[in-house]
Amino acid sequence: MSCTLLLWTFLSLLPQPSAPQPLLHASALALHPPIAKTQRRTVRTPSKSARKLALRRSSRRPPLHRRRPQRAIPRWTLLQDTLLDSSLRYRMYQVAGAHPLRLHLLNFTPTPTTELRLIPALPNRAEPLPELIARCDSTLPDATILAAVNGYFWSARASPVGLAASEGEALQLHRYKRWSSIAVDRYGRATIDTFLLELSVRFPSGAQLPIAGVNRRKDTAGVVLYTRFAGDTIPPPPPAPAPLGAEEELLDSVPAPAVAAAEPLELRTRKLRLRYLSSPALNARTPCLVLDTASGAVSMPLRGCVLSVGSVVAADSLPRPGDTVWLESQLLPRLRQQIVLLCSGTPRLLRAGAVRIEAAQEGTVSARFLHRRRARTAIGIDRYQRLLLLVVEQNGYSAGVTIEELARLLRRLGAVEALNLDGGSSSALCIRGLGCFGSAHPVASALAIVRKRF
């Protein structure tokens, strides 16, 4: 028993066996990142020329406080919107910005009862636009003037510079330089181009004579056509001195044409008094009845014209009273429609919806005229063949515009074709019932929107 007790005591003193241990501990199985080796890095010092180039590039960029600020977008405010007729709307805009502007816009859709007319001033003189409109509104037998702006450029004798025609009758035959013109047909469809006008007369014998001038004679040889706009008596009385328009002072050359005295030359020529047998038009063939033939001073016939044949036609070959002659005209480039209105200007501003300042092509090179801020008048055509007449004032609340700014304004207002007209101190607008805006300087013509009377 004592042996057994001793054995049990000995075994209890021995250490107890623990759980079997794995061969590798879990921490030994964990993935440790590899020990990074120290890498050497080579630093290259830039050369002297590279440092100079970097310094030069950094000096080109101005600091933040010297950078040009972004241009602010002009804010347009509609001050007035008036429907003057079912086909005519007037809008007045104020454009806020670095150069504030006051714009007057006439948006006109030609209809059978309304049309655009070119109304000249009295022969050999200029009139303020309000007086011209008041006089014509009281004397026009078939129409009422709704609104009007100033028209073509004019010389010191108040004669049009460049091609001009009103109600199918020519005012000026010769194009000035390569100026553009706007042509309007009987249905109000307008076209802008650098037109040439050719006039001739055909006698019953078949002889065709070119017409050398309209409303003015330069020598005794050529054939000259006098329309009712030349006055009530042919030859017309000597012109009164007219003030030179502000735009003529800015253009590089719009002098009064140097011609000989018309009265002695015209008094020695033979003349045919003609009456239109149909409504006159350009780009057409107009029959005329010969009323009589005379020399010296003759009166202008009602609804007719006077043809001064000069010395190129023998007396025995002249038509007799009662004969029919034909006035033939043609515009180049050729147009199919008959033209009743023709007005010149410079430069062309828009072509096919894009800004195209064609001053150099037209011979207008005066930097003051093109780039100085001035009051402006322009006419445009939108894609629906509506006419846009725009007047930009220059006064205390309107800074005026340059030619390029005028083109951009017309494009924003919807025009796709546009032409600059006489401007500066001639820019004016008169609206029936609303008054007149712009300058009171005398002008030689007006582009008027009229309502026909039936």
C-alpha positions, 0 to 999 in steps of 0.5 A: 500500500505504501508503494502504491501511495508513493507511486501516486504521489510521484505521478502527481508531481509530474507536469501535465501534458498541454494540447498539441502545438502546430508545427508553424504558428499562424503569425508565421503564415501571415504575408509581410511586405518585403523589406524596401531597399534604399534606392538612390535618386539622381537629381539633374540640375537644369542648364542655364539656358533652360532656367532663362527659358522658364523665367521668360515663360513665367514672365509672359503671364500677367499676375492675377491683379493685372489680367483683363476682366471678362467682357460683360454681356450687354443687357437689352431692355424693351422700352416700347413695343407698338403695333402700328399696323397689322404688317408693321411693328415698332420696338425701342430698345435700351442696351446697357453696357460699356457703351449704352445704346438706344435702338429704334426698330421697324419690322415690316411685312409687305402686304397688298395694302402696305409697301415701302417707298422711297420719297425724295425731297424737293428738287435741288434741296434738302428738308428735315425728315419731319417736314418732308413727311408732313409735306408728302403725307398731305400731298400723296393722293393714294397713300398714308405714311405710317413711319419713315427713316432717312434714305440714301446718301446725297451730295451737296446739291441734294442729288442721290449718290449712287443708284436710286429709283422711286415708284419705278422711275429713276432718280440716278442712273450711275452707280457710285464706285462699287456701292451696293443697292437694295432693290424692291419689286412690286410685291415687296421682295427685296434683294441687295447687290452691287447693281448696274442700271442700263436705260434705253429708248426704242423708237417706232422705227426700231432705232434704240438709243442708250440713255446717258443720264437721268435728271441732269445733262453733262453735254449736248450730245447724249439722250437724257431722261427727266422724271417728275422728281426733276421738277415741274419745268425742264430744264429745272431751276438752278439749285439752291445751296444745300448744307453738306451732310455729316456723313459726306464729311466722313466719307472719303469722297462724296463731292458734288458732281462737277457738271457744266451749267445745265440751263444753257445746254438743255435750252438748245436741245429737242425734247419729247413729252411722254405719258406712261401707258402703264405703270413705270418700272425698272427691269421692264419695258414701259410703253409711252405716248408721245404728247408733243415735241418742243425745244427750250423750256417745257413743262413736265406732263402729268403721269409722264416724263420728258426725253431730251434727245440732244444732237445725236438724233436727226430732227426728221427721225424723231417720233411724231405726236401720237406715236408710241415709244418704249423705255427699256431698262435692265438691272445687272446682275439680272433679276426676273422681277420688275423693280419699283424701288432702288436705293444705294448705300455703303457698306454691305453689312450682312451676307447670308446671315454672316457679318461681311463688311464689304467696305474695301470691295465697294471703295469705302476706305475712310477709317473715320466713317467705318470705325468711329461711333456715330448715329446709324441707319440701316436696312435689313432683310430677314429669312422670311423676306421681312424688312428691318429698318434700324436707327441707332441714336447718338446722344446723352443716353446712346453712344452710337455704333461703329459699322461692325457693331451695327452689323452685329446688332442687325444679325441679333435682331434677325437680319440675314442681309443688310445694308448701311444707309446715310447716317450721322446727323442725318439719322432720324425716324418719324412714326405716325402718332408717336413723334420723331426720334434722332436728328433734325438735320436736313435729308434728301430722301426718306424710306417710308412705309405707307398704307395704300388708299383704295 
